[in-house]
Amino acid sequence: MDVELFIKRRKQLGYSQVALSKGICTQSTLSKFEKDSQVPSLAILTRLCNRLGLTIDDLTRKDASSARYIRDTLDQVEEGLMIENFPQVSAGLNKLKIDQIMANKEKMRYFYLEGFNYVLTNQESSEILFSFTQILDELDERHQTIYSYLAYLGLGIYYTRHDSMERASFFFTKVTNYLKTLVNQMEDTGPHEDDLRVLAITYYLAEYQALIGKLKESNHLIHQGVSICARKHVTYFLPRLKVLETQNALDQGGDPQEIANLLNDALAFARLNRNNVVQVQVAALKKNYRKLLAN
């Protein structure tokens, strides 16, 4: 509870303890809250906050164990993951302790983000597997939430990077079947809390299909992802989808003008979303493509 913010606002507005507490509680109750952090009843605290133009959320935002703080921090971590800002991801995760997260859903979200951070930065196998198995074996044993399929996706990426393609295929197949059902159930417009996760699944499946040489399937997933971005007004994954589409076009010997347009789109979306990784990738692709044209 950010008592200092409460006191600062009271003094800014010129309230004495007596004046602020009048008609709400005793001055002694307010004093105990400010001096000893003895929190009064929710009804009293709400009325005191209202008088100061604050909300309960304002006072709990910096409390590392509060639901608001945990949710806001995980939002920042997930945004960092979407734009491949791994220092942001690590810094956000380091602000949280799993034993302070009470809600099962937020625990799964934490382990999904931690697992992806580990697998995409090539950390120790034991760390990666622990994060994903926490979801699959402890928090979602029936595998009924999107987090189980994100864990499967993470395991697919892990086994791909360790050249165990048969195991990777097993997990990617599970995720592919789930995505088909998920997309059919998605509302056409309006935001949904799982939109970014659906796009993450779509992108990494498209990347996997390209890796195993199934460019038609990869391009289908790319176009599906771009369509979701457009309908949901979400742009985080557009830079990466466009880069992957460019790479597929290059592998297929695509039209030079089309490839140039795709590179320009990827760069524009990367700048919009502050995705430095994609900006570097585009620069490298442009350089290599110029050499290819010259030959």
Secondary structure, 3 states (H helix, E strand, C coil): CCHHHHHHHHHHCCCCHHHHHCCCCCHHHHHHHHHHCCCCCHHHHHHHHHHHCCCHHHHHCCCCCCHHHHHHHHHHHHHHHHCCCHHHHHHHHHCCCHHHCCCHHHHHHHHHHHHHHHHHCCCCHHHHHHHHHHHHHHHCCCCCCHHHHHHHHHHHHHHHHCCCHHHHHHHHHHHHHHHHHHHHHCCCCCCCCCHHHHHHHHHHHHHHHHHCCCHHHHHHHHHHHHHHHHHHCCCCCHHHHHHHHHHHHHHCCCCHHHHHHHHHHHHHHHHHCCCHHHHHHHHHHHHHHHHHHHC
